[in-house]
């Protein structure tokens, strides 16, 4: 039986779960193996399965759960899977749905990372990566282009805020500081223009994202504890898209800790693109590269654990948070700043991807196929790998 449409996402469920735990596990295990195309594709697939085919939840409740996933830090499509699992099967459903969605991609990425570490210097692998990197840049630019109108909402203030956030990032201001400042500025602007809210005080929603302000770790050699804490911090502060993760990976792993190079970061993002499931399994690849199999396991646990915790904590108060004007303004500021940071980092990474005329051509062809033909990004990344390997062979 489907959930009632007027049931708030934050309200506790009553009665028996509408899905068997085994059904939840099998569904999200299958999605973890087959869900290519990034967060938007994941969400569409989940809607088709749990609303249209199985009718576990109503369309209204699905939108409530999706809105909740977008209101908290972490990978939105993965957190939507966790929300659905919690909604249908309680704590066991939460663990099963999230774990089954993440596990297949994490295993695939670990195997690719093993091959990368073992054979990365071989010409064949180098050629594939040469072709993948510019296509990944095209995929990220296309995502920015599609997300920008929704984030800016035609607001001159938000557009100016995005420009200031991008300028601050280009000048070296810490990404967390930029996001928090943008969110705070958006809240203050909304409160200043909303005369009816003059007497209101900040609600608990205003603290969303503040966890990211904790002091970072000093540059130290790679240890499993440091690796876990670094990725747990990222999992607790990154909103929405896996592409936003780029900003923080570059800031922490390339600039501050010097664990990987910009080229390796691009390789990690490319692997996250070409595999199904969460893009955040980029962390699995990085963990393997810097610390082997245990590093992959620790990095994966670190980046996804906050999502499980935040879903469990947020569900009872989701209905209140979604109605909060303060939360809406905060997220408006965070979202436009996130896009600005993504744009700056993409420009910086492009310098490592566009090394000659053929690499630029690959990016242009990838962009045209994405925009005009709506080709799945996984196919484009695979095509880039083939084109790059072929170019290397011809050389």
N, C-alpha and C positions, 0 to 999 in steps of 0.2 A: 504494500500500500504506500503511495507517495505521501510525502509530508504535506501538511496543509499549507496553502499559499500564504496565509497571514501569519505563519509562524516565523518569528524574528530569528535571525541567524544566531543571536546571542542567547536565546531562550533555551533552557534545558529541555531535552527531549523526554517524552514520556512513552511508556509502553516498550514493546520489543523492537529491536533494530529491524529495519526493513530489508536488509541484505545479510545473507550468511557471511561469516568471516571468510570461508573458503572462496566464495564468489568475489569478495573484495580483493583477496590476495591474487586470484587468477586474473581478474580484470586489470589490476594495476601492474602485475607482472607482464602481461601482454602489452600494455601501453608502454611500459619501460623498454620493451624490446623493439616496438614498432613506431613509436611516436617521434618521427623526425619533424624538423621544421621550426623548432623554437617554441617559446611560451604561447604565442597566439594559436599555433597549431595544436599544442597540447590541450589548451582550454576548449577549443572547438571539438576535439576528439572526446574529451570528458563529458561535455554537454550532450553529445550524440549518444554516448553510452549510458549515462546515468539518468538523463531526462527523457530522451526520445525512445531508446530501445528498452531499457530496464524499468523506467518510471520509478526509480527509487526516490527522486525528489521532484518537486514541481519546478517549472521554469523560474517562478518568483524566488523560491528558496535557493536555487542554484545561483541566481544573481546576487542574493544576499551573501552567500558563501564566497563568491568571487570578489564582491566588494570588500569583504573582510580580509581576504588574502592580499588585496592591494593596499589595505590600510596599515599593514605591519611590515617591518623589514624582512628581507629574505626573498627567495625565488618564488614569484607569485604562482606559477603553475604547479610547482611542487607543493606549496602550501595549500593550494586549492585541493590537491589530492589528499593531503593530510586532513583538511577540514571535512571533506566528504567521508573519509574513513572514520573520523571522530563522530560525525553526524550519524553514521549508519551503524557503527559497531563499538562506540565508546573508546576507552583507552586501547583496547586490543585492535580495534579497527584503525585508530590513529597510527599505531606502530606498523601494522600490516600494510596499509595503503601507501604510506610514505616510504617505508622500507622497500616494498616490492617495486615501486616506481623508480627509486634511485638505484637499486642494486644492479640491474642489467647494464645500465650505462657505466656505472663505476667499474664493473668487471671488464667491459669492452675497452674503456679508456686505459685501465691498468695494463691490459695486454698490448695496446698500441704504444703505451709509454715504455714498456719493456723493449719492444722492437725499436723504438726511437733511441733509447739509451744504448742498445746493443748495436744498431745498424745506422744510427743517425748520420754518421760521417760518410757512409757509402754514397756514391753518386746517384743511385736509384732513389734513395730516400731524400737526398738533397734536392733532386729534380722535382719530386712530388711536392715538397714543401715550398719550393720556389714558385710553383703554380698555385698552391693553395693560398698563400699569404695575400696576394692582391685581391683574390676573390673574397676572402674574409673581410677585407677593408670595404669592398663594395657592399657586402651584406650588412655591415654595420652602418654604413652611410644610408642605405635604403631604410634600415630600421629607424635611424634618426629622422629621416625625411617623413616617415609615416607617423612617428610619435609626436613630432613637434607641434602640429596643429592642435592635437588633443591636449597637449600640455600648456601651450600658450593661450588657447581659448580666445584668440583675437584680442587679448589684453595688451595694451601698450606698456602697462606696468610690468607684467610678467616678461614681456620681450626685453625691456630694459634690464630687468633682474637677471635674465639669462645672459645678456651681454656682459654685465658686471661680473657674474660668476665665472664666465669663460675667461675674462681678462685677469681676474684674481688667480685662477688656476694657472694660466700661462705665465704669470709672474711668480709662481712657486708657492702660493698659499695652500696650506694643507687641505685636502679634499673634504675632510670631516668639518673643518671650520667653515668652508664655503657652503656646504649643505645646511649646516645649522644656522649660519647667518642668513642665508636665503629664506629658510623656513621662518625664522623669527621676523625678518623684514616683511614677509607676506602676511603673517599674522597681524603685525602692527598696522599695516596698510588696510587690511580688511576691517579691523576694529575701528580705525580712524574714519572710515567711510560708511560704516554701518551704524547710523545714529541710534537705531533701535537696540543695539547691543552695548551701548555706552556703559551701562551699569553691570555688565556681566564680567565674571572673573574667569581666569583660565581654568579649564577642566583638566582631568587627568590625561586627556588626549594630547595636550600640549607637550607632554614629555616623550612622545614617540620619537625615536631616533637619537635621544640624548645619550643612550648607552654608548654611542660611537665616540663620545668625547673623552673616554678614558685615556689616560696617558699610554702611549705606545711603548713597545719594548725597545730597548737600546739595541744597536747593531751587535749581534752575537753570532757565533757559529750555529749551524743548524742542529737542533735537538728535537726530539719528538714532542717534548712539552712546549717548546717555543713554536713549533709548527702547528700544534693543536690550538694554542692560544691565538696565534695570528689569524688562522682561518675561522675560529669561533668568533673573533671580533668582526671579521668581514661578514660572516653570516648573520650577525646581530645588527648590522648598520646599513646594509645595502638594500635599497628599495627596488622592487619590481623586476626589471629585466636583467638577464645574465650579462647583457652588454655593459650595464653600469658597473659590474664587477671589474671590468677592465681598468677603470679609474683607480680603484683601490689596490688591485694587484700590482699595477705599475708603481703606485706610490709606495707601497710596502715592500714588495719583493724585488723590484728593480732599483728604485731610488734609495730606499732606506736600508734594507737588509742586504741588498746586492746578492741575493740567492740565485737569480736568473737574469738573463739578458733580455733586451727588448725583442730580439729575434726569437728567443725561446718562449717569451710570452705570446707572441703571435702564433707560434706553433701550438701552444696549449689551447688558445682560442680556436684555432682551426680544428683541432681534435674534438673540442666540445661541440663544434658545428657539425662535423661529419658523422657523429654518433647520435643515436636516438636518446630520448629522455632529457633530464635537466642539463642546461648549459653550464650550471654550476659545477659539473663534474670536471670542468677545467681545473679545479682544485686537486682532483685525483691525479691528473697528469703532472701538475707541478710537484705534488707531494712525492710521486714516484721519482721524478727527475732529481730532486734534491736529497731524498732519503730512502729510496728503494721501496719495496712492497709495504713495509710498515709505515713509511712516510705517506704512501697513497692512502692507506687505511685511516691513518690519523687525520690527514688533511680532509678527507671525505667526511669523517665523523665530526670534525670541527666545524666545517662550513654548513652542514645540514642540521646539526643538533639544535641550534637556536630556533630554527623554524618549527620543530616539534614542540619546543617549550613555549614559544610565542603563541602558537595556535591553541595550545591547552590553556594558556593564561588569558588570551584575548576572547575566546568564544563566549564566556559569560557576559562580557561587556560590549560585544560588537554592536548590538542595536543602539546603545547610547553613543558610541564613538561615531557611527555613521551619520547620526543626526547632528553632530557637533559642528558648528560653524568654524570653531577654532581649528579642529582637525582638518577640515577641508582647506582652509587657508594655509595651514602648515604644509600640507601635502602638495598644494599648488606650488609653493616656493621650492620645496625639496625636488619636485619633479622637473621644473624648468632648470634648476641648478644641476641636476643629474644629467640632463641632456647637454647642457653647456660643457660639463666636465667630459662627457663622452666625446663631444666634438673635438675638444682640445687634445685628448689622448689619441683619438683616431688620426688626427693630423700628425702627431708625433710618431705613431706606429707606422704610418704610411711611408715615412722616410726609410724604414727598414724593409718595406715590402716592394716599393717601386724602385728597382735597381737598374732597370733598362727599359727600352721601348716595348718589348714583348710583355713585360710584367704590367705596364700601364694598359696595354691593349687587353690583356686578360681581365683587368678590373673593369674596363669600359664595357666589354662584352658581358661580363657578369652582371653589371648594373642594368644593362638593357634587357637581359633575359629576366631579371628580377622584376623590373618595373613593367615591361611590355608583355611578357609571356607568363608572368607569375610562376616561374619555375621554382620548385622547392630548393631551399638553400643547401640542403644536404646533397642534392644532385649536382648543384653548381660547384660545391667544394670538391666532390668526387671528380667532376670534369676538370677542374683546375689541377688536381693531382695528376690526372692522366696527361693533360697538356704539358705540365711541367716536366714529367718523366720523359715524355716524347721529345721535348725540346732538349733535355739533357742528353738523351741518346743521340740526337742528330748532331749535337756539338762534338 
